[in-house]
């Protein structure tokens, strides 16, 4: 049995993630195969079977994963897609909205039409509101708008970039939450304190401090359902908790970072991940 971990080069945290998955494979007597899509020989790729485990563990490698995917290989997908599901967190948010999961109100289209912008502002509530680029990570491309003049001048520029943006209700949160979903349960969860100097909390991951927490069952089930709606059995789910104790689903992340929660929660997340796929492959 082989575990194929795909990645596209190295950015912060990728090597640590690969090392942790490799250590988990060694404990389970599974051959670990890391494949960098930037330098792999595309004329000599393996044909994967049900006994092979496949996980694209970092951003990128969509093309390589699409080539390796088939109906047999064991993955974290609920149903193996024909091609890599290159959905962004925004696309998954649309699915979550359709399922009426509690999340910040969102307008999935940016416009310079001032009449529409006023309607959108009425729908979202009042300032501040959020403008977020589709496909952004770690808060890059997320903008907090505090006034009408700020909104129209910012939108006039953003429309010229050619990128896609959403408008979103701003949730005044007392804490952020990261839950790791595997299968039908949350295997690790932690709060993180809101950044007082920057409303974006993930720009500098070294500054994010986690605090282990057990969440109410309805919150766990929200995270599990949000994950499954994205056709995956594994994800990192981000929520915000407001002063009234309401939990708002921000997004799910697949693939997702998990290394920071291991020492905080005392859970061997990569071992559970690999063992989950091993069990699935043997059914």
C-alpha positions as CSV (number, residue, x, y, z in Angstrom):
1,X,0.0,0.0,0.0
2,X,1.3,3.4,-1.0
3,X,0.4,6.9,0.2
4,X,0.9,9.5,-2.6
5,X,1.2,13.0,-1.2
6,X,1.0,15.6,-4.0
7,X,2.4,19.1,-3.6
8,X,3.5,22.0,-5.9
9,X,6.8,23.3,-4.7
10,X,7.2,24.5,-1.1
11,X,5.6,27.3,0.8
12,X,5.4,27.8,4.5
13,X,4.4,24.7,6.3
14,X,4.4,22.2,3.4
15,X,7.6,20.4,4.3
16,X,6.4,20.0,7.9
17,X,3.2,18.6,6.7
18,X,4.9,16.1,4.4
19,X,7.2,15.0,7.2
20,X,4.3,14.4,9.6
21,X,2.4,12.4,7.0
22,X,5.5,10.4,6.2
23,X,5.9,9.6,9.9
24,X,2.3,8.5,10.1
25,X,2.8,6.2,7.1
26,X,5.9,4.6,8.8
27,X,3.8,3.8,11.9
28,X,1.2,2.1,9.7
29,X,3.7,0.3,7.5
30,X,2.6,2.2,4.4
31,X,5.1,3.4,1.7
32,X,5.2,7.2,1.6
33,X,5.6,8.8,-1.8
34,X,5.8,12.6,-2.0
35,X,5.4,13.9,-5.6
36,X,6.3,17.5,-6.5
37,X,4.2,18.5,-9.5
38,X,6.9,20.9,-10.6
39,X,9.6,18.3,-11.3
40,X,7.8,15.0,-11.7
41,X,8.3,13.0,-14.9
42,X,4.8,13.2,-16.5
43,X,5.7,10.3,-18.9
44,X,6.2,7.9,-16.0
45,X,3.3,8.4,-13.6
46,X,1.8,5.4,-11.7
47,X,-1.6,4.0,-12.3
48,X,-3.3,4.0,-8.9
49,X,-5.5,1.2,-7.5
50,X,-7.9,1.0,-4.5
51,X,-4.9,0.0,-2.3
52,X,-3.2,3.3,-3.2
53,X,-4.0,6.4,-1.0
54,X,-4.0,9.8,-2.7
55,X,-4.0,13.2,-1.1
56,X,-3.1,16.5,-2.7
57,X,-1.8,18.0,0.6
58,X,-1.1,21.6,-0.5
59,X,-2.2,24.3,-2.9
60,X,-1.5,23.6,-6.5
61,X,-1.0,20.2,-8.2
62,X,-4.5,20.2,-9.6
63,X,-3.4,19.0,-13.0
64,X,-1.3,16.2,-11.5
65,X,-4.1,15.1,-9.3
66,X,-6.5,15.1,-12.2
67,X,-4.2,12.8,-14.1
68,X,-3.9,10.4,-11.2
69,X,-7.5,10.4,-10.2
70,X,-9.7,7.4,-11.2
71,X,-12.7,5.5,-9.8
72,X,-10.6,3.1,-7.8
73,X,-7.9,5.1,-5.9
74,X,-8.7,5.8,-2.3
75,X,-9.0,9.5,-1.4
76,X,-10.7,11.9,1.0
77,X,-13.4,12.6,-1.6
78,X,-16.9,11.4,-0.8
79,X,-17.1,10.5,-4.5
80,X,-13.9,10.6,-6.6
81,X,-14.3,13.4,-9.2
82,X,-13.2,12.8,-12.8
83,X,-10.9,15.9,-12.4
84,X,-9.5,17.8,-9.5
85,X,-12.2,19.9,-7.9
86,X,-10.7,23.3,-8.2
87,X,-13.4,24.9,-6.2
88,X,-12.5,27.9,-4.2
89,X,-13.7,28.5,-0.6
90,X,-16.1,30.9,-2.2
91,X,-17.6,28.2,-4.4
92,X,-18.1,26.0,-1.4
93,X,-19.8,29.0,0.4
94,X,-22.4,29.0,-2.3
95,X,-23.2,25.4,-1.5
96,X,-23.3,26.2,2.2
97,X,-25.7,29.1,1.5
98,X,-28.0,26.8,-0.5
99,X,-28.1,24.4,2.5
100,X,-29.0,27.3,4.8
101,X,-25.9,26.9,7.0
102,X,-25.5,29.9,9.3
103,X,-22.8,32.1,7.7
104,X,-22.1,35.8,7.0
105,X,-24.5,37.2,4.5
106,X,-22.7,37.3,1.1
107,X,-23.1,38.9,-2.3
108,X,-21.2,36.9,-4.9
109,X,-20.7,39.7,-7.4
110,X,-19.0,43.1,-7.2
111,X,-20.3,46.0,-9.3
112,X,-19.7,49.7,-9.7
113,X,-23.5,50.3,-10.1
114,X,-24.2,52.6,-7.1
115,X,-27.9,51.7,-7.0
116,X,-27.0,48.0,-6.7
117,X,-24.3,48.7,-4.1
118,X,-26.8,50.6,-2.0
119,X,-29.1,47.6,-2.2
120,X,-26.3,45.3,-1.3
121,X,-25.3,47.4,1.7
122,X,-28.9,47.3,2.9
123,X,-28.9,43.5,2.7
124,X,-25.5,43.1,4.4
125,X,-26.4,45.5,7.2
126,X,-24.3,48.5,7.9
127,X,-20.6,49.4,7.7
128,X,-18.1,47.9,8.1
129,X,-18.5,45.3,5.4
130,X,-15.9,43.0,3.8
131,X,-14.7,42.7,0.2
132,X,-12.9,39.5,-0.4
133,X,-11.1,38.3,-3.5
134,X,-12.1,34.8,-4.8
135,X,-9.4,32.3,-4.3
136,X,-7.3,34.3,-1.8
137,X,-5.6,32.7,1.1
138,X,-4.5,33.8,4.6
139,X,-6.5,37.0,4.4
140,X,-4.6,38.4,1.4
141,X,-7.1,40.2,-0.7
142,X,-9.6,40.7,2.1
143,X,-10.5,44.4,2.6
144,X,-12.6,46.0,5.4
145,X,-14.7,48.8,4.2
146,X,-15.9,51.4,6.7
147,X,-17.8,54.0,4.7
148,X,-19.7,54.7,1.5
149,X,-16.9,56.8,0.0
150,X,-14.4,54.1,0.9
151,X,-16.7,51.5,-0.8
152,X,-17.2,53.2,-4.1
153,X,-13.6,54.3,-4.5
154,X,-12.3,50.9,-3.7
155,X,-14.7,49.1,-6.0
156,X,-13.8,51.4,-8.9
157,X,-10.3,50.2,-8.6
158,X,-10.9,46.5,-7.9
159,X,-13.2,46.2,-10.9
160,X,-10.2,47.1,-13.1
161,X,-8.0,44.3,-11.8
162,X,-9.9,41.5,-13.6
163,X,-10.2,39.5,-10.3
164,X,-13.5,38.3,-8.9
165,X,-14.6,39.6,-5.5
166,X,-17.5,39.0,-3.1
167,X,-19.1,41.4,-0.6
168,X,-19.7,40.0,2.9
169,X,-21.3,40.9,6.2
170,X,-18.7,41.8,8.8
171,X,-19.1,39.7,12.0
172,X,-17.8,41.2,15.2
173,X,-16.3,38.1,16.7
174,X,-15.0,37.4,20.1
175,X,-13.0,34.5,18.8
176,X,-12.2,32.5,15.8
177,X,-12.5,28.7,15.6
178,X,-10.7,26.0,13.6
179,X,-12.1,22.5,13.5
180,X,-10.5,19.6,11.8
181,X,-13.2,17.2,10.3
182,X,-12.4,13.6,9.4
183,X,-15.2,11.4,8.3
184,X,-18.2,12.0,10.4
185,X,-16.5,13.7,13.4
186,X,-14.4,16.6,14.5
187,X,-11.1,15.2,15.6
188,X,-9.5,18.4,16.8
189,X,-10.7,21.9,17.5
190,X,-9.3,25.1,18.9
191,X,-10.2,28.8,19.3
192,X,-7.8,31.5,18.4
193,X,-7.8,35.0,19.7
194,X,-8.9,37.8,17.3
195,X,-6.0,40.0,16.1
196,X,-6.4,43.4,17.7
197,X,-4.1,45.1,15.2
198,X,-5.4,43.4,12.0
199,X,-8.9,42.1,11.5
200,X,-7.4,39.4,9.3
201,X,-6.1,36.6,11.5
202,X,-4.1,34.3,9.2
203,X,-1.8,36.7,7.4
204,X,1.1,35.8,9.7
205,X,0.5,32.2,10.9
206,X,3.4,32.5,13.4
207,X,1.3,34.9,15.4
208,X,-1.8,32.7,15.6
209,X,-2.2,31.3,19.0
210,X,-4.6,28.3,19.4
211,X,-6.4,27.2,22.5
212,X,-7.9,23.7,22.5
213,X,-11.6,23.6,22.9
214,X,-14.5,21.1,22.8
215,X,-17.4,22.6,20.8
216,X,-21.1,21.9,21.2
217,X,-22.4,19.0,19.2
218,X,-24.4,21.3,16.9
219,X,-21.3,23.2,16.0
220,X,-19.5,19.9,15.2
221,X,-22.3,18.8,13.0
222,X,-22.3,22.1,11.2
223,X,-18.6,21.6,10.5
224,X,-19.2,18.0,9.3
225,X,-22.1,18.9,7.1
226,X,-20.2,21.8,5.5
227,X,-17.3,19.5,4.8
228,X,-19.4,16.8,3.2
229,X,-21.3,19.3,1.0
230,X,-17.9,20.1,-0.5
231,X,-17.6,16.3,-1.5
232,X,-14.8,15.7,1.0
233,X,-14.4,13.7,4.2
234,X,-11.5,15.8,5.5
235,X,-11.2,19.6,5.9
236,X,-10.2,22.5,8.2
237,X,-13.4,24.4,9.0
238,X,-13.2,28.1,10.0
239,X,-15.9,29.7,12.1
240,X,-16.5,32.9,14.0
241,X,-18.2,33.1,17.4
242,X,-19.9,36.3,18.3
243,X,-20.6,37.8,21.7
244,X,-24.0,36.0,21.8
245,X,-22.4,32.6,21.3
246,X,-23.6,32.2,17.7
247,X,-21.2,30.4,15.4
248,X,-20.9,31.6,11.8
249,X,-19.4,29.4,9.1
250,X,-16.7,31.3,7.3
251,X,-15.2,28.6,5.0
252,X,-13.9,25.2,4.7
253,X,-10.3,24.5,3.6
254,X,-9.3,21.4,1.6
255,X,-6.4,20.8,1.6
256,X,-5.8,22.3,4.9
257,X,-3.0,23.0,7.4
258,X,-3.2,20.9,10.6
259,X,0.3,21.0,12.1
260,X,-0.5,23.9,14.5
261,X,-3.3,22.0,16.2
262,X,-1.4,18.8,16.9
263,X,0.5,20.0,20.1
264,X,-2.4,22.2,21.2
265,X,-5.1,19.5,21.0
266,X,-2.9,16.5,21.8
267,X,-4.2,14.7,18.7
268,X,-2.0,12.9,16.1
269,X,-3.9,14.3,13.2
270,X,-1.7,13.0,10.3
271,X,-1.9,9.5,11.9
272,X,-5.7,9.6,12.0
273,X,-5.7,10.9,8.4
274,X,-3.6,8.1,7.0
275,X,-5.3,5.4,9.1
276,X,-8.7,6.7,7.9
277,X,-7.7,6.2,4.2
278,X,-6.1,2.8,5.0
279,X,-9.3,1.6,6.6
280,X,-11.3,3.0,3.6
281,X,-9.0,1.2,1.2
282,X,-9.5,-2.1,2.9
283,X,-13.3,-2.1,2.9
